[in-house]
């Protein structure tokens, strides 16, 4: 189990009353299983090879975590954006077991 911090921009309003997101701040912390997320690198026209840093995060719990696809997860020394809405993890009887969240970032692309 590893510590996973979830960062979310706090909603506020600007001076004209329009809704806006502030800078990301710590929203919640979970204990989770973390595994590699497989993906393919797009070959760019430059001479550098992009490096994909990605993980699939499994968070157990009786209720959904509330993680959004606009959140940023901090794990293993990196802050990585959530790449898709979290998937619900169900057992054979349809009971909620946890959430599966994929995070990925491409460096050097």
CNS distance restraints for C-alpha pairs under 8 A (distance, minus, plus):
assign (resid   1 and name CA) (resid  31 and name CA) 5.82 0.50 0.50
assign (resid   1 and name CA) (resid  32 and name CA) 5.16 0.50 0.50
assign (resid   1 and name CA) (resid  33 and name CA) 5.08 0.50 0.50
assign (resid   1 and name CA) (resid  34 and name CA) 7.56 0.50 0.50
assign (resid   2 and name CA) (resid  31 and name CA) 5.40 0.50 0.50
assign (resid   2 and name CA) (resid  32 and name CA) 5.33 0.50 0.50
assign (resid   2 and name CA) (resid  33 and name CA) 6.24 0.50 0.50
assign (resid   2 and name CA) (resid  34 and name CA) 7.08 0.50 0.50
assign (resid   2 and name CA) (resid  75 and name CA) 7.95 0.50 0.50
assign (resid   3 and name CA) (resid  29 and name CA) 6.94 0.50 0.50
assign (resid   3 and name CA) (resid  30 and name CA) 5.90 0.50 0.50
assign (resid   3 and name CA) (resid  31 and name CA) 4.82 0.50 0.50
assign (resid   3 and name CA) (resid  32 and name CA) 6.44 0.50 0.50
assign (resid   3 and name CA) (resid  75 and name CA) 6.88 0.50 0.50
assign (resid   4 and name CA) (resid  29 and name CA) 5.71 0.50 0.50
assign (resid   4 and name CA) (resid  30 and name CA) 5.25 0.50 0.50
assign (resid   4 and name CA) (resid  31 and name CA) 6.14 0.50 0.50
assign (resid   4 and name CA) (resid  32 and name CA) 6.66 0.50 0.50
assign (resid   4 and name CA) (resid  73 and name CA) 6.56 0.50 0.50
assign (resid   4 and name CA) (resid  74 and name CA) 5.82 0.50 0.50
assign (resid   4 and name CA) (resid  75 and name CA) 5.28 0.50 0.50
assign (resid   5 and name CA) (resid  26 and name CA) 6.86 0.50 0.50
assign (resid   5 and name CA) (resid  27 and name CA) 7.65 0.50 0.50
assign (resid   5 and name CA) (resid  28 and name CA) 6.06 0.50 0.50
assign (resid   5 and name CA) (resid  29 and name CA) 4.45 0.50 0.50
assign (resid   5 and name CA) (resid  30 and name CA) 6.48 0.50 0.50
assign (resid   5 and name CA) (resid  73 and name CA) 5.63 0.50 0.50
assign (resid   5 and name CA) (resid  74 and name CA) 5.05 0.50 0.50
assign (resid   5 and name CA) (resid  75 and name CA) 6.84 0.50 0.50
assign (resid   6 and name CA) (resid  26 and name CA) 5.97 0.50 0.50
assign (resid   6 and name CA) (resid  27 and name CA) 5.59 0.50 0.50
assign (resid   6 and name CA) (resid  28 and name CA) 5.28 0.50 0.50
assign (resid   6 and name CA) (resid  29 and name CA) 6.04 0.50 0.50
assign (resid   6 and name CA) (resid  67 and name CA) 7.70 0.50 0.50
assign (resid   6 and name CA) (resid  71 and name CA) 6.70 0.50 0.50
assign (resid   6 and name CA) (resid  72 and name CA) 5.90 0.50 0.50
assign (resid   6 and name CA) (resid  73 and name CA) 4.66 0.50 0.50
assign (resid   6 and name CA) (resid  74 and name CA) 6.41 0.50 0.50
assign (resid   7 and name CA) (resid  24 and name CA) 5.43 0.50 0.50
assign (resid   7 and name CA) (resid  25 and name CA) 5.08 0.50 0.50
assign (resid   7 and name CA) (resid  26 and name CA) 4.49 0.50 0.50
assign (resid   7 and name CA) (resid  27 and name CA) 5.25 0.50 0.50
assign (resid   7 and name CA) (resid  28 and name CA) 7.27 0.50 0.50
assign (resid   7 and name CA) (resid  71 and name CA) 5.85 0.50 0.50
assign (resid   7 and name CA) (resid  72 and name CA) 5.11 0.50 0.50
assign (resid   7 and name CA) (resid  73 and name CA) 6.14 0.50 0.50
assign (resid   7 and name CA) (resid  74 and name CA) 7.59 0.50 0.50
assign (resid   8 and name CA) (resid  23 and name CA) 7.83 0.50 0.50
assign (resid   8 and name CA) (resid  24 and name CA) 4.69 0.50 0.50
assign (resid   8 and name CA) (resid  25 and name CA) 5.58 0.50 0.50
assign (resid   8 and name CA) (resid  26 and name CA) 6.54 0.50 0.50
assign (resid   8 and name CA) (resid  27 and name CA) 5.89 0.50 0.50
assign (resid   8 and name CA) (resid  70 and name CA) 7.56 0.50 0.50
assign (resid   8 and name CA) (resid  71 and name CA) 5.16 0.50 0.50
assign (resid   8 and name CA) (resid  72 and name CA) 6.59 0.50 0.50
assign (resid   9 and name CA) (resid  21 and name CA) 5.21 0.50 0.50
assign (resid   9 and name CA) (resid  22 and name CA) 5.05 0.50 0.50
assign (resid   9 and name CA) (resid  23 and name CA) 5.15 0.50 0.50
assign (resid   9 and name CA) (resid  24 and name CA) 3.97 0.50 0.50
assign (resid   9 and name CA) (resid  25 and name CA) 6.12 0.50 0.50
assign (resid   9 and name CA) (resid  71 and name CA) 7.76 0.50 0.50
assign (resid  10 and name CA) (resid  21 and name CA) 5.52 0.50 0.50
assign (resid  10 and name CA) (resid  22 and name CA) 5.16 0.50 0.50
assign (resid  10 and name CA) (resid  23 and name CA) 6.92 0.50 0.50
assign (resid  10 and name CA) (resid  24 and name CA) 6.70 0.50 0.50
assign (resid  10 and name CA) (resid  25 and name CA) 7.15 0.50 0.50
assign (resid  11 and name CA) (resid  19 and name CA) 6.92 0.50 0.50
assign (resid  11 and name CA) (resid  20 and name CA) 5.78 0.50 0.50
assign (resid  11 and name CA) (resid  21 and name CA) 4.58 0.50 0.50
assign (resid  11 and name CA) (resid  22 and name CA) 6.18 0.50 0.50
assign (resid  12 and name CA) (resid  19 and name CA) 5.83 0.50 0.50
assign (resid  12 and name CA) (resid  20 and name CA) 5.45 0.50 0.50
assign (resid  12 and name CA) (resid  21 and name CA) 6.08 0.50 0.50
assign (resid  12 and name CA) (resid  22 and name CA) 6.78 0.50 0.50
assign (resid  13 and name CA) (resid  17 and name CA) 5.21 0.50 0.50
assign (resid  13 and name CA) (resid  18 and name CA) 5.18 0.50 0.50
assign (resid  13 and name CA) (resid  19 and name CA) 4.43 0.50 0.50
assign (resid  13 and name CA) (resid  20 and name CA) 5.45 0.50 0.50
assign (resid  13 and name CA) (resid  21 and name CA) 8.00 0.50 0.50
assign (resid  14 and name CA) (resid  18 and name CA) 5.46 0.50 0.50
assign (resid  14 and name CA) (resid  19 and name CA) 6.60 0.50 0.50
assign (resid  14 and name CA) (resid  20 and name CA) 6.67 0.50 0.50
assign (resid  24 and name CA) (resid  72 and name CA) 7.96 0.50 0.50
assign (resid  30 and name CA) (resid  59 and name CA) 7.15 0.50 0.50
assign (resid  31 and name CA) (resid  59 and name CA) 6.79 0.50 0.50
assign (resid  32 and name CA) (resid  57 and name CA) 6.42 0.50 0.50
assign (resid  32 and name CA) (resid  58 and name CA) 5.52 0.50 0.50
assign (resid  32 and name CA) (resid  59 and name CA) 4.70 0.50 0.50
assign (resid  32 and name CA) (resid  60 and name CA) 7.01 0.50 0.50
assign (resid  33 and name CA) (resid  57 and name CA) 5.88 0.50 0.50
assign (resid  33 and name CA) (resid  58 and name CA) 5.08 0.50 0.50
assign (resid  33 and name CA) (resid  59 and name CA) 6.62 0.50 0.50
assign (resid  34 and name CA) (resid  55 and name CA) 6.43 0.50 0.50
assign (resid  34 and name CA) (resid  56 and name CA) 5.88 0.50 0.50
assign (resid  34 and name CA) (resid  57 and name CA) 4.66 0.50 0.50
assign (resid  34 and name CA) (resid  58 and name CA) 6.32 0.50 0.50
assign (resid  35 and name CA) (resid  55 and name CA) 5.51 0.50 0.50
assign (resid  35 and name CA) (resid  56 and name CA) 5.25 0.50 0.50
assign (resid  35 and name CA) (resid  57 and name CA) 6.49 0.50 0.50
assign (resid  36 and name CA) (resid  54 and name CA) 6.18 0.50 0.50
assign (resid  36 and name CA) (resid  55 and name CA) 4.43 0.50 0.50
assign (resid  36 and name CA) (resid  56 and name CA) 5.90 0.50 0.50
assign (resid  37 and name CA) (resid  54 and name CA) 5.09 0.50 0.50
assign (resid  37 and name CA) (resid  55 and name CA) 4.41 0.50 0.50
assign (resid  37 and name CA) (resid  56 and name CA) 5.27 0.50 0.50
assign (resid  37 and name CA) (resid 102 and name CA) 7.16 0.50 0.50
assign (resid  37 and name CA) (resid 103 and name CA) 7.91 0.50 0.50
assign (resid  37 and name CA) (resid 104 and name CA) 7.74 0.50 0.50
assign (resid  38 and name CA) (resid  54 and name CA) 7.30 0.50 0.50
assign (resid  38 and name CA) (resid  55 and name CA) 7.98 0.50 0.50
assign (resid  39 and name CA) (resid  52 and name CA) 7.53 0.50 0.50
assign (resid  40 and name CA) (resid  52 and name CA) 7.98 0.50 0.50
assign (resid  41 and name CA) (resid  50 and name CA) 6.51 0.50 0.50
assign (resid  41 and name CA) (resid  51 and name CA) 7.31 0.50 0.50
assign (resid  41 and name CA) (resid  52 and name CA) 6.82 0.50 0.50
assign (resid  42 and name CA) (resid  50 and name CA) 7.63 0.50 0.50
assign (resid  43 and name CA) (resid  49 and name CA) 7.15 0.50 0.50
assign (resid  43 and name CA) (resid  50 and name CA) 7.63 0.50 0.50
assign (resid  44 and name CA) (resid  48 and name CA) 7.72 0.50 0.50
assign (resid  44 and name CA) (resid  49 and name CA) 7.55 0.50 0.50
assign (resid  44 and name CA) (resid  50 and name CA) 7.98 0.50 0.50
assign (resid  44 and name CA) (resid 109 and name CA) 6.70 0.50 0.50
assign (resid  48 and name CA) (resid 108 and name CA) 6.69 0.50 0.50
assign (resid  48 and name CA) (resid 109 and name CA) 7.63 0.50 0.50
assign (resid  49 and name CA) (resid 108 and name CA) 6.67 0.50 0.50
assign (resid  49 and name CA) (resid 109 and name CA) 7.23 0.50 0.50
assign (resid  50 and name CA) (resid 106 and name CA) 6.33 0.50 0.50
assign (resid  50 and name CA) (resid 107 and name CA) 5.53 0.50 0.50
assign (resid  50 and name CA) (resid 108 and name CA) 4.54 0.50 0.50
assign (resid  50 and name CA) (resid 109 and name CA) 4.87 0.50 0.50
assign (resid  51 and name CA) (resid 106 and name CA) 5.63 0.50 0.50
assign (resid  51 and name CA) (resid 107 and name CA) 5.12 0.50 0.50
assign (resid  51 and name CA) (resid 108 and name CA) 6.40 0.50 0.50
assign (resid  51 and name CA) (resid 109 and name CA) 7.74 0.50 0.50
assign (resid  52 and name CA) (resid 104 and name CA) 6.96 0.50 0.50
assign (resid  52 and name CA) (resid 105 and name CA) 5.86 0.50 0.50
assign (resid  52 and name CA) (resid 106 and name CA) 4.43 0.50 0.50
assign (resid  52 and name CA) (resid 107 and name CA) 6.28 0.50 0.50
assign (resid  53 and name CA) (resid 104 and name CA) 5.62 0.50 0.50
assign (resid  53 and name CA) (resid 105 and name CA) 5.30 0.50 0.50
assign (resid  53 and name CA) (resid 106 and name CA) 6.18 0.50 0.50
assign (resid  53 and name CA) (resid 107 and name CA) 7.59 0.50 0.50
assign (resid  54 and name CA) (resid  80 and name CA) 7.85 0.50 0.50
assign (resid  54 and name CA) (resid 102 and name CA) 7.41 0.50 0.50
assign (resid  54 and name CA) (resid 103 and name CA) 5.49 0.50 0.50
assign (resid  54 and name CA) (resid 104 and name CA) 3.98 0.50 0.50
assign (resid  54 and name CA) (resid 105 and name CA) 6.26 0.50 0.50
assign (resid  55 and name CA) (resid 102 and name CA) 5.93 0.50 0.50
assign (resid  55 and name CA) (resid 103 and name CA) 5.48 0.50 0.50
assign (resid  55 and name CA) (resid 104 and name CA) 6.47 0.50 0.50
assign (resid  56 and name CA) (resid 100 and name CA) 6.78 0.50 0.50
assign (resid  56 and name CA) (resid 101 and name CA) 5.71 0.50 0.50
assign (resid  56 and name CA) (resid 102 and name CA) 4.50 0.50 0.50
assign (resid  56 and name CA) (resid 103 and name CA) 6.44 0.50 0.50
assign (resid  57 and name CA) (resid 100 and name CA) 5.64 0.50 0.50
assign (resid  57 and name CA) (resid 101 and name CA) 5.01 0.50 0.50
assign (resid  57 and name CA) (resid 102 and name CA) 6.17 0.50 0.50
assign (resid  57 and name CA) (resid 103 and name CA) 7.76 0.50 0.50
assign (resid  58 and name CA) (resid  98 and name CA) 7.02 0.50 0.50
assign (resid  58 and name CA) (resid  99 and name CA) 5.89 0.50 0.50
assign (resid  58 and name CA) (resid 100 and name CA) 4.70 0.50 0.50
assign (resid  58 and name CA) (resid 101 and name CA) 6.54 0.50 0.50
assign (resid  59 and name CA) (resid  65 and name CA) 7.79 0.50 0.50
assign (resid  59 and name CA) (resid  98 and name CA) 5.36 0.50 0.50
assign (resid  59 and name CA) (resid  99 and name CA) 5.26 0.50 0.50
assign (resid  59 and name CA) (resid 100 and name CA) 6.47 0.50 0.50
assign (resid  60 and name CA) (resid  97 and name CA) 5.76 0.50 0.50
assign (resid  60 and name CA) (resid  98 and name CA) 4.05 0.50 0.50
assign (resid  60 and name CA) (resid  99 and name CA) 6.54 0.50 0.50
assign (resid  61 and name CA) (resid  65 and name CA) 7.53 0.50 0.50
assign (resid  61 and name CA) (resid  96 and name CA) 7.53 0.50 0.50
assign (resid  61 and name CA) (resid  97 and name CA) 5.72 0.50 0.50
assign (resid  61 and name CA) (resid  98 and name CA) 4.74 0.50 0.50
assign (resid  61 and name CA) (resid  99 and name CA) 7.70 0.50 0.50
assign (resid  62 and name CA) (resid  96 and name CA) 5.82 0.50 0.50
assign (resid  62 and name CA) (resid  97 and name CA) 5.83 0.50 0.50
assign (resid  62 and name CA) (resid  98 and name CA) 6.50 0.50 0.50
assign (resid  63 and name CA) (resid  96 and name CA) 6.73 0.50 0.50
assign (resid  63 and name CA) (resid  97 and name CA) 7.86 0.50 0.50
assign (resid  63 and name CA) (resid  98 and name CA) 7.00 0.50 0.50
assign (resid  64 and name CA) (resid  88 and name CA) 7.46 0.50 0.50
assign (resid  64 and name CA) (resid  96 and name CA) 7.74 0.50 0.50
assign (resid  64 and name CA) (resid  98 and name CA) 6.43 0.50 0.50
assign (resid  64 and name CA) (resid  99 and name CA) 6.39 0.50 0.50
assign (resid  65 and name CA) (resid  98 and name CA) 7.65 0.50 0.50
assign (resid  65 and name CA) (resid  99 and name CA) 6.73 0.50 0.50
assign (resid  67 and name CA) (resid  71 and name CA) 6.71 0.50 0.50
assign (resid  67 and name CA) (resid  86 and name CA) 6.89 0.50 0.50
assign (resid  68 and name CA) (resid  82 and name CA) 7.64 0.50 0.50
assign (resid  68 and name CA) (resid  85 and name CA) 6.22 0.50 0.50
assign (resid  68 and name CA) (resid  86 and name CA) 7.08 0.50 0.50
assign (resid  69 and name CA) (resid  81 and name CA) 7.85 0.50 0.50
assign (resid  69 and name CA) (resid  82 and name CA) 5.17 0.50 0.50
assign (resid  69 and name CA) (resid  83 and name CA) 6.35 0.50 0.50
assign (resid  69 and name CA) (resid  84 and name CA) 5.40 0.50 0.50
assign (resid  69 and name CA) (resid  85 and name CA) 4.77 0.50 0.50
assign (resid  69 and name CA) (resid  86 and name CA) 7.06 0.50 0.50
assign (resid  70 and name CA) (resid  81 and name CA) 7.23 0.50 0.50
assign (resid  70 and name CA) (resid  82 and name CA) 6.45 0.50 0.50
assign (resid  71 and name CA) (resid  81 and name CA) 6.27 0.50 0.50
assign (resid  71 and name CA) (resid  82 and name CA) 5.96 0.50 0.50
assign (resid  72 and name CA) (resid  79 and name CA) 6.29 0.50 0.50
assign (resid  72 and name CA) (resid  80 and name CA) 5.51 0.50 0.50
assign (resid  72 and name CA) (resid  81 and name CA) 4.39 0.50 0.50
assign (resid  72 and name CA) (resid  82 and name CA) 5.92 0.50 0.50
assign (resid  73 and name CA) (resid  79 and name CA) 5.55 0.50 0.50
assign (resid  73 and name CA) (resid  80 and name CA) 5.34 0.50 0.50
assign (resid  73 and name CA) (resid  81 and name CA) 6.24 0.50 0.50
assign (resid  73 and name CA) (resid  82 and name CA) 6.97 0.50 0.50
assign (resid  73 and name CA) (resid 103 and name CA) 7.40 0.50 0.50
assign (resid  74 and name CA) (resid  78 and name CA) 5.54 0.50 0.50
assign (resid  74 and name CA) (resid  79 and name CA) 4.26 0.50 0.50
assign (resid  74 and name CA) (resid  80 and name CA) 6.26 0.50 0.50
assign (resid  75 and name CA) (resid  79 and name CA) 6.57 0.50 0.50
assign (resid  75 and name CA) (resid  80 and name CA) 7.87 0.50 0.50
assign (resid  80 and name CA) (resid 103 and name CA) 5.76 0.50 0.50
assign (resid  80 and name CA) (resid 104 and name CA) 5.91 0.50 0.50
assign (resid  80 and name CA) (resid 105 and name CA) 5.98 0.50 0.50
assign (resid  81 and name CA) (resid 103 and name CA) 5.52 0.50 0.50
assign (resid  81 and name CA) (resid 104 and name CA) 6.27 0.50 0.50
assign (resid  81 and name CA) (resid 105 and name CA) 6.91 0.50 0.50
assign (resid  82 and name CA) (resid 101 and name CA) 7.02 0.50 0.50
assign (resid  82 and name CA) (resid 102 and name CA) 5.92 0.50 0.50
assign (resid  82 and name CA) (resid 103 and name CA) 4.43 0.50 0.50
assign (resid  82 and name CA) (resid 104 and name CA) 6.84 0.50 0.50
assign (resid  83 and name CA) (resid 102 and name CA) 5.94 0.50 0.50
assign (resid  83 and name CA) (resid 103 and name CA) 5.37 0.50 0.50
assign (resid  83 and name CA) (resid 104 and name CA) 6.32 0.50 0.50
assign (resid  84 and name CA) (resid 101 and name CA) 7.54 0.50 0.50
assign (resid  84 and name CA) (resid 102 and name CA) 6.64 0.50 0.50
assign (resid  84 and name CA) (resid 103 and name CA) 7.95 0.50 0.50
assign (resid  85 and name CA) (resid 101 and name CA) 7.37 0.50 0.50
assign (resid  86 and name CA) (resid  99 and name CA) 6.22 0.50 0.50
assign (resid  86 and name CA) (resid 100 and name CA) 5.61 0.50 0.50
assign (resid  86 and name CA) (resid 101 and name CA) 4.73 0.50 0.50
assign (resid  86 and name CA) (resid 102 and name CA) 7.25 0.50 0.50
assign (resid  87 and name CA) (resid  99 and name CA) 5.70 0.50 0.50
assign (resid  87 and name CA) (resid 100 and name CA) 5.02 0.50 0.50
assign (resid  87 and name CA) (resid 101 and name CA) 6.45 0.50 0.50
assign (resid  88 and name CA) (resid  96 and name CA) 7.13 0.50 0.50
assign (resid  88 and name CA) (resid  97 and name CA) 7.91 0.50 0.50
assign (resid  88 and name CA) (resid  98 and name CA) 6.33 0.50 0.50
assign (resid  88 and name CA) (resid  99 and name CA) 4.82 0.50 0.50
assign (resid  88 and name CA) (resid 100 and name CA) 6.30 0.50 0.50
assign (resid  89 and name CA) (resid  96 and name CA) 6.09 0.50 0.50
assign (resid  89 and name CA) (resid  97 and name CA) 5.40 0.50 0.50
assign (resid  89 and name CA) (resid  98 and name CA) 4.95 0.50 0.50
assign (resid  89 and name CA) (resid  99 and name CA) 5.20 0.50 0.50
assign (resid  89 and name CA) (resid 100 and name CA) 6.38 0.50 0.50
assign (resid  90 and name CA) (resid  94 and name CA) 5.31 0.50 0.50
assign (resid  90 and name CA) (resid  95 and name CA) 5.37 0.50 0.50
assign (resid  90 and name CA) (resid  96 and name CA) 4.68 0.50 0.50
assign (resid  90 and name CA) (resid  97 and name CA) 5.21 0.50 0.50
assign (resid  90 and name CA) (resid  98 and name CA) 7.09 0.50 0.50
assign (resid  91 and name CA) (resid  95 and name CA) 5.53 0.50 0.50
assign (resid  91 and name CA) (resid  96 and name CA) 6.69 0.50 0.50
assign (resid  91 and name CA) (resid  97 and name CA) 6.32 0.50 0.50
